[in-house]
Amino acid sequence: MFKALRRILGFFTLLAVIFGALRTFFQWIARSEDDNHEVFADEEA
């Protein structure tokens, strides 16, 4: 029982680390100024 609980807790911890790393990565990408891959380009007519 305790072993299964530890495995489940470890799995959720691993997921939290992965999602935190992805979030940090996307925030770092969004901070870059010379980003040519924006979905909405700032075009002034």
BARO-805279 format. One record per atom (N, C-alpha, C, O): residue in one letter; y, z, x. Coordinates in steps of 0.1 Angstrom, whole numbers, padded with zeros to 4 digits, always signed. Atoms other than C-alpha are relative to their C-alpha. Layout:
<nodes>
AYZX ...
</nodes>
This chain:
<nodes>
M-0012+0000+0008 M+0000+0000+0000 M+0013+0000+0009 M+0022-0008+0007 F-0011-0001-0009 F+0024+0010+0027 F+0002-0013+0009 F+0013-0017+0011 K+0000+0012-0008 K+0015-0021+0048 K+0006-0011-0009 K+0014-0019-0003 A-0005+0010+0009 A+0022-0044+0018 A+0015+0002-0002 A+0023-0008-0002 L-0014-0003+0002 L+0055-0027+0012 L+0009-0004+0012 L+0020-0009+0011 R-0007+0003-0012 R+0065-0031+0048 R+0001-0015+0002 R+0011-0020+0007 R+0000+0014-0001 R+0056-0068+0047 R+0010-0006-0009 R+0018-0015-0005 I-0009+0005+0010 I+0076-0074+0016 I+0015+0003+0005 I+0023-0006+0004 L-0013-0004-0005 L+0106-0055+0031 L+0004-0009+0012 L+0015-0013+0013 G-0003+0008-0011 G+0103-0075+0063 G+0003-0014-0004 G+0011-0021+0002 F-0003+0014+0005 F+0102-0108+0044 F+0014-0001-0006 F+0021-0011-0003 F-0014+0001+0005 F+0134-0100+0025 F+0010+0002+0010 F+0021-0004+0010 T-0009-0001-0011 T+0150-0089+0057 T+0002-0013+0007 T+0013-0017+0011 L+0000+0013-0007 L+0141-0122+0073 L+0008-0010-0008 L+0016-0017-0003 L-0007+0009+0008 L+0155-0141+0043 L+0015+0004+0001 L+0024-0005+0001 A-0014-0004-0001 A+0188-0120+0045 A+0006-0005+0013 A+0017-0009+0014 V-0005+0005-0013 V+0191-0129+0082 V+0002-0015+0000 V+0012-0020+0005 I-0001+0015+0000 I+0185-0166+0076 I+0012-0004-0009 I+0020-0012-0004 F-0011+0003+0009 F+0210-0167+0047 F+0013+0004+0006 F+0024-0003+0005 G-0012-0004-0007 G+0236-0148+0067 G+0003-0009+0012 G+0015-0012+0014 A-0003+0010-0010 A+0232-0172+0096 A+0005-0013-0005 A+0014-0019+0000 L-0005+0012+0006 L+0236-0202+0074 L+0014+0002-0005 L+0023-0008-0004 R-0014-0003+0005 R+0267-0186+0058 R+0010-0001+0011 R+0021-0007+0010 T-0009+0000-0012 T+0282-0180+0092 T+0002-0014+0005 T+0013-0018+0009 F-0001+0013-0005 F+0274-0215+0103 F+0009-0009-0009 F+0017-0016-0003 F-0008+0008+0009 F+0290-0231+0072 F+0015+0004+0001 F+0024-0004+0000 Q-0014-0005-0001 Q+0321-0209+0076 Q+0006-0005+0013 Q+0018-0009+0014 W-0005+0005-0013 W+0324-0220+0113 W+0003-0015-0001 W+0012-0020+0004 I-0003+0015+0002 I+0321-0257+0102 I+0013-0002-0008 I+0020-0011-0005 A-0012+0002+0008 A+0348-0252+0076 A+0013+0003+0007 A+0023-0001+0004 R-0012-0003-0008 R+0371-0237+0102 R+0005-0011+0009 R+0016-0010+0014 S-0004+0010-0009 S+0371-0267+0124 S+0011-0009-0006 S+0010-0014-0017 E-0011+0008+0005 E+0403-0287+0121 E-0003-0015-0001 E+0001-0021-0010 D+0002+0014-0001 D+0391-0322+0131 D-0013-0004-0007 D-0022-0009-0001 D+0012+0002+0008 D+0365-0324+0103 D+0001-0014-0007 D+0010-0015-0016 N-0001+0013+0006 N+0359-0360+0093 N-0011-0002-0012 N-0012-0012-0017 H+0011+0000+0010 H+0331-0351+0068 H+0004+0008-0012 H-0005+0013-0019 E-0005-0007+0012 E+0352-0336+0041 E-0004-0008-0013 E-0003-0020-0013 V+0003+0006+0013 V+0342-0343+0005 V+0012-0005-0006 V+0013-0017-0011 F-0012+0004+0005 F+0377-0344-0007 F+0010-0002+0011 F+0015+0008+0017 A-0010+0003-0011 A+0401-0361+0017 A+0014+0002-0006 A+0016-0001-0017 D-0013-0002+0004 D+0437-0353+0016 D+0008-0013+0001 D+0013-0017+0012 E-0007+0013+0000 E+0452-0387+0006 E+0012+0001-0008 E+0011+0005-0020 E-0012+0000+0008 E+0488-0388-0004 E+0005-0014-0002 E+0006-0022+0008 A-0004+0014+0003 A+0499-0420-0022 A+0015-0001+0000 A+0020-0012-0003 
</nodes>
